[in-house]
Amino acid sequence: MFDMDEITGRHLDWSLFRRFMRLIHPYRVSATGAVILLPLASAARLIQPFLLKIAIDRHIVLGQLQGLGNIALLFLAAACAESLIGFWQGYLAQGVGQKITAELRSRGFRHLLRLPARFFDRQPSGRLVTRLTSDVENVGELFASGVASAFGEVFSLLFVVIAMLWLSPMLTGVCFALLPLLGVVLLLFRRRMRQAMRQVRSRLAELNGYLAERIAGISTVRLFGQQARTLNEFDHLQEAYRVSNFGAIRWDVFLFSALEALAALAVAGVLWRGGFSVLQGVASFGTLVAFLEYVQRFFAPLRKLSSHYSLLQASNASLERIFELLDQPSEPGGRQLSVPGGVGDLRFDHVSFSYDGQQPVLADLDIRFAAGQMIGIVGDTGSGKTTLGRLLLRFYEPTAGRILLDGVNLAEMDPAEVRRRIGWVSQEPFLFAGTVRENLDPLGHLSDGRLQALLEDCGAWKAVSRLGGMQGMLQERGRNLSAGERQLLCVARTLVGDPSILLFDEATSRLDAASEERVHQVLEKLRSGRTLLVIAHRLRSVQKADMIVLLHRGCIRETGTHGQLLAQNGRYARLWSLQHLDLNGASAPKPSRA
């Protein structure tokens, strides 16, 4: 199974980083401003130790107070300039980061809506939610707290080194003697942190996926007494996430502690060598104080760069998953965006299909459904009935053969046009949180009066009236309605678009006998000028069909009317007998032993 959370273990992927930089291009003015302010903030920050040196050497040590106030004012001005420039730099950088976050989340969700059904069959919804929430936020932080800030720290580091060399090349050499040890520390951290951050992102996606699945099935968890097992599995996933987080924190703390230790060693070396220089008159006391300040400021950017590296690795892991999502191929389209209105003639021209490319689900279906007919599709569980409906709606493409709608190959039609022409009511009714009207007719094609008449025909108006009419609120998944009421609303929603073909996939399976009969009466009235396909397990739902197609192991085994199939005394007759159905009070014929 394809797993978008597989830990690749790669270093920073520069191809992904270049794609990220292209996201910044629409906001290049603000981004450029944020970057330009970085060296200015660094200059304002790094001039302060130099002012301190002047104050000590020219005024404090000599006891010369005249002019010391001006130095103090300059120091204060530099500090204020650093704060002001830092504010605007942070404001611009964070603004760019937030815009990237919003754009990436919008682009990701828009792309999700265009992905084929096959993709969602393989991906838990919780993991996809992780892509568009925490992963996107990580990427948004990449510019504000990563790229831009890292540039600032690099500028600071460069300026500090120049200032240290200018003040005392000898003391700079003392500090640089620690660079090999610093390189070993950074290399060790880099290798371990990269893998740790990928582990964190992967474990978080697993945890979110599990939570989404169990919350959606909370009733089933309770019904079968699975609370203890669910809590145990959740604890294992949460522990794995905690351990991975702790691993990342451990290496982060390791680097911070190592840099603090190296900074202390550098300060000790400068104090020892610089102290001798001051006592020997080679260097001034102010130079020593200023150099110690610069030593501290040399390691401060390194500490921040280490945290930026942690962010960079987290963002790199998120970039991998987000761009992997965006690179998934969209649902195949068609050359014809619209097709002249037809009457609903369907033809399966030697159609075969397999989900995995190995085990066939449908095999060489070759049949025509004439426009205006009611067609019943029946068969055992797993015979391919629902798959046939999914092929009609272009949720999947046939692996062989063609499906023709009014003489046009479905593969050449835009999927949206196909779904406009074919109305579908599934066996799992799904309603969104919102008003009744928003669920039934979000584009406002029908008036309230016409919608009410449609609901009355479908037997759903009583439930809608109880909610308060068209503006009545439906809760998430329509849980403030019974299962049967939800199904009736879904039937009405399908009829709003006035499709030329109606496809009912076990659509009455949740209805009581009276409601089911009501729906069948509506369908009888709507059959005129439409092709009606009824996929059913209960055979009484299709006994009035013009033609019944019985599928067995993906193949067409029997076709005919209800009476003709009973007279054949074959598999259909056996199913009829097993369901204890008795037409016109007569016993069903006994099935043959063949």
C-alpha positions, 0 to 999 in steps of 0.5 A: 500500500502506498504510504505518504508517511514513509520516512525516507531519511533523506537530507534536505531536498533542494528540489523541494526547497526550490519549489518552496521558494517559488511559493514566496514569489507572489510576496517578493516585495515583503520578503525582500524587505524582510531580508534587507532589514536583516543586515541593518538589525545586525549592524545596530546590534553589533555596534553596541560592543564597539561603543562599549569599548570606546566608553571604557578606553576613552572615558571610564579608564581615563576618568574622562566623563566628558563625552560619556553621555554622548556614547551612552545616547549612541548606545541607546539609539543603537538598541532602539534601532535594533528593536524597531528594525527587528519589529518590522523585519519580524512583521514582514517575515511573519506576514509572508509566512502566514500568506504562504500557509494560507495559499498552500492550505488552499491549494492543497484542499483544492487539489484534494477535491480533484483527486480520484476516488482510488487515492482516498481508498488508500489514505486515512482521512486523519493523515490528510488532515495532518497535511493541511494543518500542522504540516502546512503550518510548519512550512509557513514557519519555514520562511518567517522563522527559518529562511529569513531568520537564518539569513539574519543569523548568518549576517550577524555571524559574518559581522561578528567575525569581521569585528573580532578580527579587527579588534584582535586577530590573536584572540580570534585565533583562540576562539577559532581553535574550537572550530573543529570541535564545533564542526563535530558537534554540528555534524552529529546533531545534523544527522540525528536531528534529521531522522528524529524530525521525520519520526515526529511527523510520521508518528503525529500523522499516525496518531491523527489518523487513528483519532479520526477513525475512532471518533467517526466510529465511536458508536461501534466502539461502544457497541462492541465494548472496544473502549479498553482496546481502543485506549490501549492502541491509542496509548501505544500510538501516543507513546510512540509520538512522545518517544519520537518527540523526546528524541528530537528534544534530546538532540536539541538540548544536546546541541544547546548544551554543547554550544554553551560549553564551547562558549564557556571554553572560548570565554575562558581562553579569551580571559586567559590570553586577553588578560595577559595581553591587557597586563602586558599593555598589548591590548586595552581593557576596553578591547577585552570587554568588547571582545568578550561581548563579541564572543558571546554574540558569536555563539548566539547566532550558532544557537539560533541556527541550531534551532533553525536547523531543527525547524528546517528538518521539520519543514523538510519532512512536511514539504515532502508530504505536502508536495507529494500530495500536490504531485498526486495525479488529478482525476482524469478529465475528458476532451468534451466539457459538455455533451448535448442533452441525451435521453440516458442510453447506456452501453457497456462495451466489453468492460472489465475492471480490477482494483489492484490490477490482478484480481478482476472485479468485473469481467467483460460486461457487454450489455445495453440499457435502453433509455427510459428503462428501469434496470435492476442490478442484483447479485451476491455480496462482492459480485461487482454491483457497487463497482459498476455504479462507481465506473458509471460515475467515473470514480474509477476508469475501466481497465478494459472496454468502454462505457457509452452514454448516449453514444459518447465514451465516458472517458471523453467526457468531463467528470463533472458533466457525467455526474450532472447527467447521472444522479446518485444515491448511495447506500450510505447517506451523507449530509453536511452540517448546515441548512436544509437548503444548503444541503439540497440545492447549494447553487439555488437552482430551485425555489423554496416552493419547488423544493418543498414539492420535491420533498413532499413527493419523496416523503421527507417534508415532515422531517424538514418541517420539524427542523424548521423548514428550508433554513432548518439546521442539520447537524454533522452528517445529519445526525439529528435525523433518523437513518431513513430520513437522511436517506429520503433527503439524499433522494430529494437532493439527487432529483434537484439536478433533474438528471437523465439517469438515476442510479440508486445503490441500495438507496432504500436499504435503510428505509422501513417498508412504508418509506420504501414504498413511498420512494418507489412510487416517486420513482415510478412517476419520475421514470418517464424520460429517464433511465433508472438503475437500481442496485439492490440486495433486496430483490423486491426493490427491482421486481417491477424493473424492465430488465434485471441483470444478475451479476456473479463474480463480476460476470453477467449470469442472467438477464430478463424481467422478474417473471422471466428469471423466476421461470428460468429457475436459476440463480435469481430464483434461488436468491428470491427463494432465500429471501422468502419472497412470494409474488402474487401469493404463489410459492417461488419455484424451487431452484435447480440443483445445477 
